[in-house]
C-alpha cells in the first residue's frame, strides 16, 4: 500500500493553526483522518515532485500539493510561509512486492510562498519546499567563507566553513564531510561564496586534479533531508542493491556515462550512495527462471545495464490515487565508477 506522512511545524516545533483554530496536519495515509486510528480510511490525495541533485546542478525545489482540505486551511496558507515540513513516503506492508523497510523521509525543508486554491471541485494547498536554511528569512542565500592555509586538509577547511555559516541557523543542519584524506591545499585558499551552489561548482571544477589520479572525479555537495553531505565516493561505503522486481521499466541512457533508473518509491537511497544493478531481470533461483537447453538466459531476461553506479540525483514523484505504476516512483540519475570507465 502506498504510504505518506506529512508533518508541518513552526520554528519551535509546534503545530500551526488554521482559521478555525485546528492544527494543520499531520496527514498520514495509514491513519483514519477522522479519529487517528490505525485503520487507514480514505487518505487525502497528494501529488509530489521532489528532486535532489548535487548542489553544482540547478534542480530547483520540491512541490507538494494536498487535495481535499477545508477552506479554513486554505485561508491561512500564508501562515505556513517559512514553516518546517517533513514528508515521509514509500510503501506500507500489504502487497507482495511492497517493502516497508524502505519507507522513510523523502523530503525535509522549509515552505516558501504557499498558497491555497479552489478550482472546480478541487480544493488544494500548494506547498513549494526548499532545503532547510539554505536561504534566510528574506530568501537570500547564506554567504560561505572558506579560509584555508597551505597544508590544511580540504575536508577540515570545508567542514569549518559550513559550520561557521550554519551553526546559528534556526534549524541546525547536519554536516557530513567524507572525502579523500590526501586532498591537501598546496597554497593558501581564501574564497567567499554567495551560495552553497557557487561553492559546490568551484569544488567540482578544481578538485578532480588534486590527487593526480585519472580515476578521481572530484568533490560533490548535496543538500538533502536536513543534511549537507560532502562526498567524493572514496569512503568505501557498501553499495545498496536494486532488485529487478523494484524496477519500473528498464534503466536507460540520459547522456554519455549517465543513466536513469526508475523504481517504486523508496527513501533508503540518497545522492552520493552506491547502488548495484543485477545482470538478469529474473534471478537463477526464481521459479520464473526458464533457460534454454544450454542453460543460458534469454536476452529478454537481461537488464540494459548492470554493475555498480554512484547516485548523482534523486527525484521522488507521487500521484497518490493514480493507479499506474508510474504514480508512486523514485527516479535516480547515476554514473558508473570512474575507475571502471578508465580501465575499460
C-alpha positions in Angstrom: 0.0 0.0 0.0 1.3 3.4 -0.9 2.3 5.4 2.2 2.9 9.0 3.1 3.0 11.2 6.2 3.3 15.0 6.2 4.3 17.0 9.2 4.3 20.8 9.4 5.6 22.8 12.3 6.8 26.3 13.2 10.4 27.1 14.1 9.7 25.9 17.7 8.4 22.5 16.6 4.8 23.4 17.4 1.7 22.8 15.2 0.3 25.7 13.1 -3.4 26.6 13.4 -5.9 27.1 10.6 -8.7 29.8 10.6 -10.9 27.6 12.7 -8.2 27.0 15.4 -7.4 23.4 14.3 -3.9 22.0 13.8 -2.8 21.9 10.2 -1.6 18.3 9.8 -0.1 15.9 10.3 -1.6 13.9 7.4 -0.9 10.1 7.5 -2.1 7.7 4.8 -2.0 4.8 7.4 -4.4 6.6 9.8 -8.0 7.5 9.6 -8.3 11.3 9.2 -11.4 11.4 11.4 -10.2 9.5 14.5 -6.4 8.9 14.0 -7.0 5.1 14.3 -4.6 2.8 12.5 -7.3 1.8 10.1 -6.5 3.9 7.1 -9.9 5.0 5.9 -9.7 7.4 2.9 -6.3 9.2 2.8 -6.1 12.7 1.3 -4.9 12.8 -2.3 -1.5 14.3 -2.7 0.9 15.0 -5.6 4.7 15.3 -5.0 7.7 16.2 -7.1 10.8 16.3 -5.0 14.2 16.4 -6.8 17.6 16.3 -5.1 20.8 16.7 -7.0 24.4 17.7 -6.3 24.5 21.4 -5.4 26.6 22.1 -8.5 23.4 21.4 -10.6 20.4 23.7 -10.5 17.4 21.4 -9.8 15.0 23.8 -8.0 12.9 23.0 -5.0 10.1 20.5 -4.4 6.4 20.9 -4.9 3.8 19.2 -2.7 0.0 19.6 -3.3 -2.6 18.3 -0.8 -6.1 17.9 -2.0 -9.4 17.9 -0.2 -8.6 20.3 2.7 -11.2 22.6 4.2 -11.4 26.3 3.4 -10.2 27.1 6.9 -6.8 25.7 5.9 -6.7 27.4 2.5 -7.4 30.8 4.1 -4.4 30.5 6.4 -1.9 29.2 3.8 0.1 32.4 4.3 0.8 31.2 7.9 2.8 28.3 6.5 5.4 30.6 5.0 8.9 29.6 6.4 7.3 26.6 8.3 9.3 23.5 8.6 8.0 20.4 6.7 8.9 16.7 6.7 7.4 14.3 4.2 7.7 10.6 4.6 6.9 8.1 1.9 7.3 4.7 0.4 5.1 1.6 0.8 3.4 0.0 3.9 3.1 -3.7 4.4 0.4 -5.3 2.3 1.1 -6.1 -1.4 3.6 -8.9 -2.1 6.2 -6.6 -3.6 5.9 -3.8 -1.0 8.9 -3.4 1.2 8.0 -1.3 4.3 11.6 -1.1 5.4 12.4 1.3 2.6 9.9 3.9 3.6 11.2 7.0 5.4 12.0 10.6 5.0 11.7 11.8 1.4 11.8 15.5 1.9 12.7 17.8 4.7 12.9 21.6 4.3 11.1 24.9 4.6 8.0 26.1 2.9 8.3 29.3 0.7 5.3 31.1 -0.8 2.5 28.6 0.0 -0.9 29.2 -1.5 -4.4 27.7 -1.4 -6.6 27.3 -4.4 -10.2 26.3 -5.2 -10.8 25.3 -8.8 -13.9 23.5 -9.7 -14.3 20.6 -7.2 -10.6 20.7 -6.2 -9.5 22.5 -3.0 -5.7 22.4 -2.9 -3.0 23.5 -0.6 0.2 24.1 -2.7 3.5 24.0 -0.9 6.8 24.9 -2.6 9.6 23.4 -0.4 13.3 24.2 -0.3 16.1 22.5 1.7 16.1 23.9 5.2 18.0 27.1 5.9 19.9 27.2 2.6 18.3 30.7 2.3 17.5 33.0 5.2 14.1 34.5 6.2 14.1 37.0 3.4 15.1 34.5 0.7 18.7 35.4 0.5 21.3 32.5 0.3 23.8 32.3 3.2 27.3 33.6 2.4 30.0 31.0 2.9 33.6 31.9 3.6 36.5 29.5 3.1 39.8 30.3 4.7 42.3 27.5 4.1 46.1 27.6 4.7 48.7 25.8 2.8 49.0 22.2 4.1 45.4 22.1 5.5 43.3 19.1 4.7 40.5 20.2 2.3 38.0 18.2 4.5 38.8 20.3 7.5 38.6 23.6 5.5 35.1 22.7 4.1 33.8 21.5 7.4 34.9 24.6 9.2 33.4 26.9 6.5 30.0 25.2 6.6 29.9 25.0 10.4 30.6 28.8 10.7 27.9 29.6 8.2 25.1 27.4 9.5 25.8 27.0 13.2 23.5 29.9 14.2 20.6 29.0 11.8 17.2 28.3 13.4 17.2 24.6 12.5 20.6 23.0 12.8 21.8 21.2 9.6 23.7 18.0 10.0 27.0 18.4 8.1 28.9 15.3 6.9 32.2 15.6 5.1 33.5 12.3 3.7 36.3 13.0 1.2 39.7 11.7 0.4 42.2 12.5 3.2 45.0 13.1 0.7 43.3 16.2 -0.5 45.6 18.8 0.9 45.9 22.5 0.0 49.1 23.3 -1.9 48.6 27.1 -1.3 46.5 29.4 0.8 42.9 29.2 -0.3 40.6 32.0 0.6 37.2 32.4 -1.1 33.7 33.9 -0.4 30.7 32.2 -2.0 27.3 33.8 -2.3 25.6 30.3 -2.0 26.4 26.7 -1.5 25.7 26.3 -5.2 28.7 28.5 -6.0 30.9 26.6 -3.5 29.9 23.3 -5.0 30.6 24.4 -8.5 34.1 25.5 -7.6 34.9 22.3 -5.8 33.6 20.2 -8.6 35.8 22.1 -11.1 39.1 22.2 -9.2 39.3 19.1 -7.1 39.4 16.3 -9.8 43.1 17.1 -10.5 44.2 17.5 -6.9 45.1 13.8 -6.4 46.7 13.3 -9.8 44.6 10.2 -10.4 42.6 9.7 -13.6 40.0 7.7 -11.7 39.2 10.5 -9.2 36.0 12.5 -10.2 36.2 15.3 -7.5 34.1 16.6 -4.6 30.4 16.9 -4.6 27.9 18.6 -2.3 24.3 17.5 -1.8 21.7 19.2 0.5 19.0 16.6 1.4 16.8 15.7 4.3 18.2 18.5 6.6 21.7 17.4 5.9 24.6 18.8 3.9 26.7 15.9 2.6 30.1 16.5 1.1 31.4 13.4 -0.7 33.7 12.1 -3.4 33.0 8.4 -3.5 36.2 7.5 -1.7 34.8 6.4 1.6 34.3 2.8 0.5 30.7 2.6 1.6 28.8 -0.6 0.7 26.7 -0.5 -2.4 22.9 -0.9 -2.0 21.3 -3.5 -4.2 18.4 -2.7 -6.5 16.4 -5.8 -7.3 15.0 -6.3 -10.8 11.5 -6.6 -9.2 11.9 -3.0 -7.9 12.4 -1.5 -11.3 9.8 0.3 -13.3 10.9 -0.4 -16.9 14.5 -0.7 -18.0 17.3 1.6 -17.0 18.1 3.9 -19.9 20.7 6.4 -21.1 20.4 10.1 -20.2 23.7 11.1 -21.8 27.2 9.6 -22.1 28.1 7.9 -18.8 24.9 8.8 -17.1 21.8 6.6 -16.8 18.3 6.9 -15.4 16.8 4.3 -13.1 13.1 4.3 -12.1 12.0 2.2 -9.1 8.9 2.0 -6.9 9.1 4.8 -4.3 11.8 4.3 -1.7 13.6 6.5 0.8 16.7 4.5 1.6 18.9 5.6 -1.2 20.4 9.2 -1.3 22.6 11.3 -3.5 26.2 10.0 -3.0 25.2 6.4 -2.3 26.5 3.5 -4.4 24.0 1.1 -6.0 24.2 -2.2 -7.9 22.0 -3.4 -10.7 21.6 -7.1 -11.3 22.5 -8.7 -14.6 19.2 -10.5 -15.2 15.7 -9.4 -14.8 14.9 -12.9 -13.4 17.3 -14.5 -11.0 18.6 -18.0 -11.1 16.6 -19.1 -8.1 13.3 -17.7 -9.3 10.5 -20.0 -10.2 10.2 -17.9 -13.4 13.7 -18.6 -14.5 13.4 -20.6 -17.6 16.6 -21.2 -19.7 17.2 -22.9 -23.0 18.7 -26.3 -23.4 22.2 -24.8 -22.8 21.1 -23.3 -19.5 21.6 -19.8 -20.8 19.1 -17.0 -20.2 17.2 -15.3 -23.0 18.3 -11.8 -24.0 14.8 -10.7 -22.9 15.7 -11.5 -19.3 18.7 -9.3 -19.2 18.7 -5.7 -18.0 20.1 -3.0 -20.2 22.6 -2.0 -17.5 24.2 -3.9 -14.7 27.1 -3.3 -12.2 27.9 -0.6 -9.7 26.9 3.1 -10.0 27.1 6.3 -8.0 23.8 8.1 -7.4 24.1 11.7 -8.6 20.4 12.6 -8.5 17.2 11.5 -6.8 13.6 12.5 -7.7 10.6 11.4 -5.9 7.4 11.6 -7.9 4.0 10.8 -6.4 0.4 11.0 -7.5 -1.3 9.1 -4.7 -4.6 7.9 -6.4 -3.0 7.4 -9.8 -3.3 3.6 -10.4 -0.5 3.5 -12.9 2.9 2.1 -11.7 4.3 5.5 -12.6 2.1 7.1 -9.9 4.5 6.4 -7.0 8.1 6.2 -8.0 11.6 7.3 -7.4 13.9 8.2 -10.3 17.7 8.0 -9.9 20.4 9.5 -12.1 23.6 7.5 -11.7 27.1 7.3 -13.2 29.5 4.3 -13.3 32.5 4.3 -11.2 35.2 6.3 -12.9 37.8 3.6 -12.4 35.5 1.2 -14.3 35.3 3.6 -17.2 39.1 4.3 -17.3 40.1 0.6 -17.0 37.5 -0.5 -19.7 
